[in-house]
């Protein structure tokens, strides 16, 4: 304990060497800890830059985490002083109050202003005065050091520039990749096979549409829940790295499926479980009551799709992470989720409608699933690498 106390005292003494004269009585000193690879940090810096220009009494101290060991130690000291359990950048501090993340620009910027105004009117103790240096943090050009350039040359697909790729395009591409999921396709194929034997066409359409609608609602609920978790957690570096790792792992899995599973067959559900699901579908379709049959189809669709989500869990996780990194209002977030679900169900809906109209099962979509494995593998690996190395390209 004594050695730790001496070390802390020495570090504080070192920091004190860089301290300028104390701030004027009418000045408000605020601190922003940021990181070069954090897209939310750039938004926070831009917002605070505007405030600094319009509020001359604001003394803003910017400290880049990761630029030097001293900066990292100061960041650790600030976290310890304010007893922050889950530190993240950007971290904005006024007095003894810290604001983590910058997921919603309007709300977070307004909170910055409110804290600054409160500190100006009532006064606040600068608890970091003896632990941080007030000179601007050194900005290192990580773009040149990064192992991943902005433009990537991909075989067959040409040049891929993540910064220029619009969110709608990425939404459609990822949803289409996710849609050609063989684990969901075989379930739909079984249902269509039983429905084609039903004489009542109204019953056929009702049960099929209930299956598709249940799938859509379930997928939307899961993605919306994950999106809100990511937005609530904010710009945590470990979460972004985790999702990037999931994307790379999912991409490798997709490419492995492309090479080892040319028929595009689902290999998640065991044969015995498939027989059980098939028997339940048959019993539900034969149920005399249309209402009970629809409830049974909805329940089975929910259960089956939750199991089969293992096939493509990496795609919606990556998409929601990318969506959370964009500075969008809540309605826009849900609009993109609806676009994703619409494209995701487009192939299933087309197969169902064609089968119901022609009264014939549509040919297997195995080759399309295999192609989606190839495209999905390449795209997911690229997006995963970008999330881990250059997340600013997706902001």
NUTOR-701688 format. One record per residue (C-alpha): x, y, z; residue number from 0; residue in one letter. Coordinates in Angstrom, 1 decimal. Each point is the difference from the previous one (the first is absolute). Layout:
! NUTOR-701688
<pt <X,Y,Z>,NUM,'a'>;
...
***
This chain:
! NUTOR-701688
<pt <0.0,0.0,0.0>,0,'x'>;
<pt <2.8,2.4,0.9>,1,'x'>;
<pt <1.8,-0.6,-3.4>,2,'x'>;
<pt <-3.3,0.5,-1.8>,3,'x'>;
<pt <-0.6,3.3,1.8>,4,'x'>;
<pt <3.5,1.2,-0.8>,5,'x'>;
<pt <-0.6,-1.0,-3.7>,6,'x'>;
<pt <-3.3,1.9,-0.1>,7,'x'>;
<pt <1.6,3.0,1.6>,8,'x'>;
<pt <2.9,0.0,-2.5>,9,'x'>;
<pt <-2.5,-0.2,-2.9>,10,'x'>;
<pt <-2.0,2.9,1.4>,11,'x'>;
<pt <3.1,2.0,0.4>,12,'x'>;
<pt <0.9,-0.8,-3.7>,13,'x'>;
<pt <-3.4,1.1,-1.1>,14,'x'>;
<pt <0.3,3.2,2.1>,15,'x'>;
<pt <3.0,1.0,-2.1>,16,'x'>;
<pt <-2.3,0.4,-3.0>,17,'x'>;
<pt <-2.7,2.0,1.8>,18,'x'>;
<pt <-0.5,3.6,-1.2>,19,'x'>;
<pt <-1.1,2.7,2.4>,20,'x'>;
<pt <-3.3,-0.7,1.6>,21,'x'>;
<pt <-3.1,0.8,-2.0>,22,'x'>;
<pt <-1.7,3.3,0.5>,23,'x'>;
<pt <-2.9,0.2,2.4>,24,'x'>;
<pt <-2.4,0.4,-2.8>,25,'x'>;
<pt <1.5,-2.8,-2.1>,26,'x'>;
<pt <-1.5,-3.5,-0.2>,27,'x'>;
<pt <2.6,-2.7,-0.5>,28,'x'>;
<pt <-1.2,-3.1,-1.8>,29,'x'>;
<pt <1.9,-3.2,-1.0>,30,'x'>;
<pt <-0.5,-2.2,-3.0>,31,'x'>;
<pt <1.8,-3.4,-0.2>,32,'x'>;
<pt <-0.1,-1.3,-3.5>,33,'x'>;
<pt <1.5,-2.7,-2.3>,34,'x'>;
<pt <1.1,0.2,-3.6>,35,'x'>;
<pt <-1.9,-3.1,-1.1>,36,'x'>;
<pt <-3.3,1.0,1.7>,37,'x'>;
<pt <-2.5,1.6,-2.4>,38,'x'>;
<pt <-2.1,1.3,2.9>,39,'x'>;
<pt <3.0,1.9,1.2>,40,'x'>;
<pt <0.2,2.0,-3.1>,41,'x'>;
<pt <-3.6,1.1,0.4>,42,'x'>;
<pt <0.6,0.9,3.6>,43,'x'>;
<pt <3.0,2.1,-1.0>,44,'x'>;
<pt <-1.9,1.7,-2.8>,45,'x'>;
<pt <-2.9,0.9,2.4>,46,'x'>;
<pt <2.4,1.3,2.7>,47,'x'>;
<pt <2.0,1.9,-2.7>,48,'x'>;
<pt <-3.2,1.9,-0.8>,49,'x'>;
<pt <-0.6,0.7,3.7>,50,'x'>;
<pt <3.5,1.2,0.5>,51,'x'>;
<pt <-0.4,2.5,-2.8>,52,'x'>;
<pt <-3.2,1.4,1.3>,53,'x'>;
<pt <0.8,-0.2,3.7>,54,'x'>;
<pt <3.3,1.8,0.7>,55,'x'>;
<pt <-0.1,-0.9,3.7>,56,'x'>;
<pt <0.2,-3.7,-0.8>,57,'x'>;
<pt <3.5,-1.4,0.6>,58,'x'>;
<pt <-0.1,-3.4,-1.8>,59,'x'>;
<pt <2.7,-2.5,0.6>,60,'x'>;
<pt <0.3,-2.8,-2.6>,61,'x'>;
<pt <2.0,-3.1,0.9>,62,'x'>;
<pt <0.5,-2.7,-2.5>,63,'x'>;
<pt <0.0,-3.5,1.5>,64,'x'>;
<pt <2.6,-2.2,-1.5>,65,'x'>;
<pt <2.2,2.7,-1.2>,66,'x'>;
<pt <2.5,-0.4,2.8>,67,'x'>;
<pt <0.5,-1.8,3.3>,68,'x'>;
<pt <-0.5,3.2,1.9>,69,'x'>;
<pt <-3.4,0.6,-1.6>,70,'x'>;
<pt <-1.1,-3.5,0.8>,71,'x'>;
<pt <1.1,0.4,3.6>,72,'x'>;
<pt <-2.0,3.2,0.3>,73,'x'>;
<pt <-3.0,-1.7,-1.5>,74,'x'>;
<pt <0.3,-2.8,2.6>,75,'x'>;
<pt <0.3,2.6,2.8>,76,'x'>;
<pt <-3.1,1.8,-1.2>,77,'x'>;
<pt <-1.9,-3.3,-0.1>,78,'x'>;
<pt <1.2,-0.8,3.5>,79,'x'>;
<pt <-0.7,3.5,1.4>,80,'x'>;
<pt <-3.6,0.0,-1.3>,81,'x'>;
<pt <-0.5,-3.7,0.8>,82,'x'>;
<pt <-1.2,-0.8,-3.5>,83,'x'>;
<pt <-0.7,-3.8,-0.2>,84,'x'>;
<pt <-0.2,-0.4,-3.8>,85,'x'>;
<pt <2.3,2.7,-1.6>,86,'x'>;
<pt <-0.5,0.8,-3.7>,87,'x'>;
<pt <0.9,2.7,-2.4>,88,'x'>;
<pt <-0.9,2.7,-0.7>,89,'x'>;
<pt <0.0,0.9,3.7>,90,'x'>;
<pt <-1.0,3.6,0.7>,91,'x'>;
<pt <0.6,1.3,3.5>,92,'x'>;
<pt <-1.2,3.3,1.7>,93,'x'>;
<pt <0.7,0.3,3.7>,94,'x'>;
<pt <-0.8,-3.5,1.5>,95,'x'>;
<pt <-2.4,-1.0,-2.8>,96,'x'>;
<pt <0.9,-2.2,-2.9>,97,'x'>;
<pt <-2.0,-0.7,-3.2>,98,'x'>;
<pt <1.0,-3.1,-1.9>,99,'x'>;
<pt <-0.6,-0.6,-3.7>,100,'x'>;
<pt <-1.6,2.1,-2.7>,101,'x'>;
<pt <-2.5,-2.3,-1.6>,102,'x'>;
<pt <-2.7,2.7,-0.4>,103,'x'>;
<pt <1.6,3.3,-1.1>,104,'x'>;
<pt <-2.9,2.3,0.8>,105,'x'>;
<pt <-0.7,-1.4,3.5>,106,'x'>;
<pt <3.6,-0.3,1.0>,107,'x'>;
<pt <1.1,3.4,-1.3>,108,'x'>;
<pt <-3.0,1.5,1.9>,109,'x'>;
<pt <1.2,-1.8,3.2>,110,'x'>;
<pt <3.5,1.4,-0.5>,111,'x'>;
<pt <-1.5,3.6,-0.2>,112,'x'>;
<pt <-2.1,-0.6,3.0>,113,'x'>;
<pt <2.9,-1.2,2.2>,114,'x'>;
<pt <2.1,2.9,-1.2>,115,'x'>;
<pt <-2.8,2.5,0.8>,116,'x'>;
<pt <-0.6,-1.5,3.4>,117,'x'>;
<pt <3.7,0.1,0.9>,118,'x'>;
<pt <0.2,3.6,-1.2>,119,'x'>;
<pt <-3.1,1.1,2.1>,120,'x'>;
<pt <0.6,-2.0,3.2>,121,'x'>;
<pt <3.7,-0.7,-0.2>,122,'x'>;
<pt <1.5,-3.4,0.1>,123,'x'>;
<pt <3.2,-1.5,1.3>,124,'x'>;
<pt <2.6,-1.0,-2.6>,125,'x'>;
<pt <0.8,-3.4,1.5>,126,'x'>;
<pt <2.5,-0.7,-2.8>,127,'x'>;
<pt <1.9,3.2,0.4>,128,'x'>;
<pt <3.0,-1.8,1.5>,129,'x'>;
<pt <-0.2,-3.2,-2.1>,130,'x'>;
<pt <-0.2,1.2,-3.6>,131,'x'>;
<pt <2.0,2.3,-2.2>,132,'x'>;
<pt <-1.9,2.8,-1.8>,133,'x'>;
<pt <2.1,0.1,-3.2>,134,'x'>;
<pt <-1.7,-1.4,-3.1>,135,'x'>;
<pt <0.6,-3.8,-0.4>,136,'x'>;
<pt <2.4,-1.1,-2.6>,137,'x'>;
<pt <-1.9,-1.3,-3.1>,138,'x'>;
<pt <1.8,-2.8,-1.8>,139,'x'>;
<pt <-1.0,-0.7,-3.6>,140,'x'>;
<pt <-1.2,-3.6,0.5>,141,'x'>;
<pt <-1.3,-0.1,-3.6>,142,'x'>;
<pt <3.5,-0.4,-1.3>,143,'x'>;
<pt <0.9,-2.6,2.6>,144,'x'>;
<pt <-3.2,-2.1,-0.5>,145,'x'>;
<pt <0.3,-3.4,-1.5>,146,'x'>;
<pt <-3.2,0.6,-1.9>,147,'x'>;
<pt <-0.3,2.7,-2.7>,148,'x'>;
<pt <-3.2,1.8,-0.8>,149,'x'>;
<pt <-0.3,-1.7,-3.4>,150,'x'>;
<pt <0.3,-3.8,-0.2>,151,'x'>;
<pt <0.5,-1.9,-3.2>,152,'x'>;
<pt <-2.1,-3.2,0.0>,153,'x'>;
<pt <0.2,-2.7,-2.6>,154,'x'>;
<pt <-3.0,-0.2,-2.2>,155,'x'>;
<pt <-1.8,2.8,1.9>,156,'x'>;
<pt <2.5,2.8,-0.9>,157,'x'>;
<pt <0.7,3.0,2.3>,158,'x'>;
<pt <-1.8,0.2,3.3>,159,'x'>;
<pt <0.0,3.4,1.8>,160,'x'>;
<pt <-1.8,-0.3,3.4>,161,'x'>;
<pt <-0.2,3.8,0.4>,162,'x'>;
<pt <-1.8,0.4,-3.4>,163,'x'>;
<pt <-2.3,-2.9,0.6>,164,'x'>;
<pt <-3.4,1.4,1.0>,165,'x'>;
<pt <-1.9,-1.5,2.9>,166,'x'>;
<pt <-3.0,-0.9,-2.2>,167,'x'>;
<pt <2.2,-2.0,-2.4>,168,'x'>;
<pt <1.7,-1.8,2.9>,169,'x'>;
<pt <-3.4,-0.7,1.5>,170,'x'>;
<pt <-1.3,-1.6,-3.2>,171,'x'>;
<pt <3.2,-2.0,-0.5>,172,'x'>;
<pt <0.2,-1.4,3.5>,173,'x'>;
<pt <-3.8,-0.7,0.2>,174,'x'>;
<pt <0.2,-1.9,-3.4>,175,'x'>;
<pt <3.0,-2.0,1.3>,176,'x'>;
<pt <-1.9,-0.8,3.1>,177,'x'>;
<pt <-3.2,-0.8,-1.9>,178,'x'>;
<pt <1.5,-2.9,-2.0>,179,'x'>;
<pt <0.4,-2.0,3.2>,180,'x'>;
<pt <-0.4,-3.8,-0.7>,181,'x'>;
<pt <-1.0,-0.6,3.6>,182,'x'>;
<pt <-3.1,2.1,-0.5>,183,'x'>;
<pt <-0.6,-1.1,-3.6>,184,'x'>;
<pt <-0.5,-3.7,0.9>,185,'x'>;
<pt <-2.7,0.8,2.6>,186,'x'>;
<pt <-1.9,2.2,-2.5>,187,'x'>;
<pt <0.3,-2.8,-2.6>,188,'x'>;
<pt <-1.5,-2.5,2.4>,189,'x'>;
<pt <-2.9,2.3,0.8>,190,'x'>;
<pt <-0.6,0.7,-3.7>,191,'x'>;
<pt <-0.1,-3.8,-0.7>,192,'x'>;
<pt <-2.7,-0.5,2.5>,193,'x'>;
<pt <-2.0,3.1,-1.0>,194,'x'>;
<pt <-0.1,-1.2,-3.6>,195,'x'>;
<pt <-2.1,-2.9,1.2>,196,'x'>;
<pt <-2.6,2.3,1.6>,197,'x'>;
<pt <-3.2,0.4,-2.1>,198,'x'>;
<pt <-1.0,3.3,1.7>,199,'x'>;
<pt <2.0,2.7,-1.7>,200,'x'>;
<pt <-0.9,2.6,2.6>,201,'x'>;
<pt <1.5,-2.4,2.7>,202,'x'>;
<pt <3.1,-0.4,-2.1>,203,'x'>;
<pt <0.7,3.7,-0.3>,204,'x'>;
<pt <-0.9,0.7,3.6>,205,'x'>;
<pt <2.4,-2.6,1.5>,206,'x'>;
<pt <2.8,0.9,-2.4>,207,'x'>;
<pt <-0.3,3.7,0.7>,208,'x'>;
<pt <-0.2,-0.6,3.8>,209,'x'>;
<pt <3.3,-1.9,-0.3>,210,'x'>;
<pt <1.7,2.9,-1.9>,211,'x'>;
<pt <-1.5,2.7,2.3>,212,'x'>;
<pt <1.1,-1.9,3.1>,213,'x'>;
<pt <3.5,-0.3,-1.4>,214,'x'>;
<pt <0.1,3.7,-0.8>,215,'x'>;
<pt <-1.2,1.1,3.5>,216,'x'>;
<pt <2.4,-2.3,1.7>,217,'x'>;
<pt <3.0,1.2,-2.0>,218,'x'>;
<pt <-1.0,3.6,0.4>,219,'x'>;
<pt <-0.4,-0.4,3.8>,220,'x'>;
<pt <3.4,-1.6,0.4>,221,'x'>;
<pt <1.8,2.5,-2.2>,222,'x'>;
<pt <-1.7,3.0,1.7>,223,'x'>;
<pt <0.9,-1.4,3.5>,224,'x'>;
<pt <3.6,-0.4,-1.0>,225,'x'>;
<pt <0.1,3.5,-1.6>,226,'x'>;
<pt <-1.3,1.5,3.2>,227,'x'>;
<pt <2.6,-1.9,2.1>,228,'x'>;
<pt <2.8,1.4,-2.3>,229,'x'>;
<pt <-1.4,3.5,0.2>,230,'x'>;
<pt <-0.4,-0.2,3.8>,231,'x'>;
<pt <3.6,-1.3,0.4>,232,'x'>;
<pt <1.3,2.8,-2.2>,233,'x'>;
<pt <3.4,0.0,-1.7>,234,'x'>;
<pt <1.7,-2.8,2.0>,235,'x'>;
<pt <3.2,-1.0,-1.8>,236,'x'>;
<pt <-0.3,-3.6,1.2>,237,'x'>;
<pt <-3.5,-0.4,-1.4>,238,'x'>;
<pt <1.1,1.3,-3.4>,239,'x'>;
<pt <2.9,-2.4,0.0>,240,'x'>;
<pt <-2.2,-2.8,1.1>,241,'x'>;
<pt <-2.5,0.6,-2.8>,242,'x'>;
<pt <2.9,0.4,-2.5>,243,'x'>;
<pt <1.3,-3.4,1.2>,244,'x'>;
<pt <-3.4,-1.5,-0.4>,245,'x'>;
<pt <-0.2,1.4,-3.6>,246,'x'>;
<pt <3.4,-1.5,-1.0>,247,'x'>;
<pt <-0.9,-3.4,1.6>,248,'x'>;
<pt <-3.4,0.0,-1.8>,249,'x'>;
<pt <1.7,1.0,-3.3>,250,'x'>;
<pt <2.4,-2.9,0.4>,251,'x'>;
<pt <-2.9,-2.4,0.7>,252,'x'>;
<pt <-1.8,1.3,-3.1>,253,'x'>;
<pt <3.0,-0.6,-2.2>,254,'x'>;
<pt <0.5,-3.5,1.6>,255,'x'>;
<pt <-3.7,-0.8,-0.8>,256,'x'>;
<pt <0.6,1.2,-3.6>,257,'x'>;
<pt <2.8,-2.4,-0.5>,258,'x'>;
<pt <-1.2,-3.0,2.0>,259,'x'>;
<pt <-3.8,0.2,-0.4>,260,'x'>;
<pt <-0.7,0.6,-3.8>,261,'x'>;
<pt <-3.6,-1.2,0.4>,262,'x'>;
<pt <-0.8,2.8,2.5>,263,'x'>;
<pt <-1.5,-2.5,2.5>,264,'x'>;
<pt <-0.6,1.1,3.6>,265,'x'>;
<pt <2.3,-1.9,2.3>,266,'x'>;
<pt <-1.2,1.6,3.3>,267,'x'>;
<pt <-3.1,-2.1,0.6>,268,'x'>;
<pt <0.5,-3.7,0.5>,269,'x'>;
<pt <-1.9,-2.5,-2.0>,270,'x'>;
<pt <-2.1,-1.2,2.9>,271,'x'>;
<pt <-1.0,3.5,0.9>,272,'x'>;
<pt <-1.0,0.6,-3.6>,273,'x'>;
<pt <-2.3,-3.0,0.1>,274,'x'>;
<pt <-1.6,1.4,3.2>,275,'x'>;
<pt <-0.5,3.4,-1.6>,276,'x'>;
<pt <-1.5,-1.6,-3.2>,277,'x'>;
<pt <-2.4,-2.0,2.1>,278,'x'>;
<pt <-1.2,3.0,1.9>,279,'x'>;
<pt <-0.5,2.0,-3.2>,280,'x'>;
<pt <-2.1,-2.8,-1.3>,281,'x'>;
<pt <-2.1,-0.1,3.1>,282,'x'>;
<pt <-0.5,3.7,0.1>,283,'x'>;
<pt <-1.0,0.3,-3.7>,284,'x'>;
<pt <-2.6,-2.8,0.6>,285,'x'>;
<pt <-1.5,1.8,3.0>,286,'x'>;
<pt <-3.7,0.6,-0.8>,287,'x'>;
<pt <-0.1,3.4,1.7>,288,'x'>;
<pt <1.6,2.7,-2.1>,289,'x'>;
<pt <0.6,2.1,3.1>,290,'x'>;
<pt <1.8,-2.8,1.9>,291,'x'>;
<pt <1.9,-0.9,-3.1>,292,'x'>;
<pt <1.2,3.6,-0.5>,293,'x'>;
<pt <1.1,0.1,3.7>,294,'x'>;
<pt <1.9,-3.2,-0.4>,295,'x'>;
<pt <1.7,1.2,-3.1>,296,'x'>;
<pt <1.0,3.2,1.8>,297,'x'>;
<pt <1.4,-1.8,3.0>,298,'x'>;
<pt <1.9,-2.5,-2.1>,299,'x'>;
<pt <1.4,2.7,-2.3>,300,'x'>;
<pt <1.2,1.9,3.1>,301,'x'>;
<pt <1.7,-3.1,1.5>,302,'x'>;
<pt <1.5,-1.2,-3.3>,303,'x'>;
<pt <1.3,3.4,-1.0>,304,'x'>;
<pt <1.6,0.6,3.4>,305,'x'>;
<pt <1.9,-3.3,-0.5>,306,'x'>;
<pt <1.0,0.8,-3.6>,307,'x'>;
<pt <1.2,3.5,0.9>,308,'x'>;
<pt <3.3,-1.7,0.9>,309,'x'>;
<pt <0.5,-0.3,-3.8>,310,'x'>;
<pt <0.3,3.7,-0.6>,311,'x'>;
<pt <0.2,1.7,3.4>,312,'x'>;
<pt <3.2,1.8,-1.0>,313,'x'>;
<pt <-1.8,2.0,-2.8>,314,'x'>;
<pt <-2.7,1.8,2.1>,315,'x'>;
<pt <2.5,0.6,2.8>,316,'x'>;
<pt <2.4,1.7,-2.4>,317,'x'>;
<pt <-2.8,2.0,-1.6>,318,'x'>;
<pt <-1.4,1.3,3.3>,319,'x'>;
<pt <3.5,1.0,1.1>,320,'x'>;
<pt <0.5,2.0,-3.2>,321,'x'>;
<pt <-3.4,1.6,0.4>,322,'x'>;
<pt <0.8,1.0,3.6>,323,'x'>;
<pt <3.2,1.7,-1.3>,324,'x'>;
<pt <-2.0,2.3,-2.2>,325,'x'>;
<pt <-1.3,3.3,1.4>,326,'x'>;
<pt <-3.7,-0.6,-0.7>,327,'x'>;
<pt <-3.3,0.7,1.8>,328,'x'>;
<pt <-1.9,-2.8,1.5>,329,'x'>;
<pt <-2.6,-0.2,-2.8>,330,'x'>;
<pt <2.8,-0.3,-2.6>,331,'x'>;
<pt <1.5,-2.9,1.9>,332,'x'>;
<pt <-3.3,-1.9,-0.1>,333,'x'>;
<pt <-0.5,1.0,-3.6>,334,'x'>;
<pt <3.2,-1.7,-0.9>,335,'x'>;
<pt <-1.0,-3.0,2.1>,336,'x'>;
<pt <-3.2,-0.3,-2.0>,337,'x'>;
<pt <1.9,0.3,-3.2>,338,'x'>;
<pt <2.3,-2.8,1.1>,339,'x'>;
<pt <-2.9,-2.2,0.9>,340,'x'>;
<pt <-1.8,0.7,-3.3>,341,'x'>;
<pt <3.0,-1.0,-2.0>,342,'x'>;
<pt <0.7,-2.9,2.3>,343,'x'>;
<pt <-3.4,-1.5,-0.6>,344,'x'>;
<pt <-0.2,0.9,-3.7>,345,'x'>;
<pt <1.3,-3.4,-1.3>,346,'x'>;
<pt <-2.2,-2.0,2.5>,347,'x'>;
<pt <-3.0,2.0,-1.0>,348,'x'>;
<pt <0.7,-0.4,-3.7>,349,'x'>;
<pt <0.4,-3.7,0.3>,350,'x'>;
<pt <-3.3,-0.3,2.0>,351,'x'>;
<pt <-2.0,2.2,-2.3>,352,'x'>;
<pt <1.2,-1.8,-3.2>,353,'x'>;
<pt <-0.7,-3.4,1.6>,354,'x'>;
<pt <-3.5,1.1,1.1>,355,'x'>;
<pt <-0.8,1.5,-3.5>,356,'x'>;
<pt <1.4,-2.9,-2.1>,357,'x'>;
<pt <-0.9,-2.7,2.5>,358,'x'>;
<pt <3.5,-1.4,-0.4>,359,'x'>;
<pt <3.0,0.0,2.3>,360,'x'>;
<pt <2.8,2.4,-1.1>,361,'x'>;
<pt <3.3,-1.5,-1.0>,362,'x'>;
<pt <2.6,-0.3,2.8>,363,'x'>;
<pt <1.8,3.3,0.8>,364,'x'>;
<pt <3.2,-1.9,0.9>,365,'x'>;
<pt <2.2,1.6,-2.7>,366,'x'>;
<pt <-1.2,3.4,1.0>,367,'x'>;
<pt <0.8,-0.7,3.6>,368,'x'>;
<pt <3.5,-1.1,-1.0>,369,'x'>;
<pt <0.5,3.2,-1.9>,370,'x'>;
<pt <-1.2,2.0,3.0>,371,'x'>;
<pt <2.6,-1.9,2.1>,372,'x'>;
<pt <2.8,1.2,-2.4>,373,'x'>;
<pt <-1.2,3.6,-0.1>,374,'x'>;
<pt <-0.8,0.0,3.7>,375,'x'>;
<pt <3.3,-1.4,1.0>,376,'x'>;
<pt <1.9,2.7,-1.8>,377,'x'>;
<pt <-2.2,2.8,1.2>,378,'x'>;
<pt <0.0,-1.1,3.6>,379,'x'>;
<pt <3.7,-0.4,0.2>,380,'x'>;
<pt <0.6,3.4,-1.5>,381,'x'>;
<pt <-2.6,1.7,2.3>,382,'x'>;
<pt <1.4,-1.9,3.0>,383,'x'>;
<pt <3.6,1.2,-0.8>,384,'x'>;
<pt <-1.3,3.6,-0.4>,385,'x'>;
<pt <-1.9,-0.1,3.3>,386,'x'>;
<pt <3.2,-1.1,1.8>,387,'x'>;
<pt <2.6,2.1,-1.9>,388,'x'>;
<pt <-1.8,3.0,-1.6>,389,'x'>;
<pt <-3.5,0.5,1.5>,390,'x'>;
<pt <0.1,3.6,-1.0>,391,'x'>;
<pt <-0.7,-1.1,-3.6>,392,'x'>;
<pt <-3.4,-1.3,1.0>,393,'x'>;
<pt <-1.1,3.1,2.0>,394,'x'>;
***
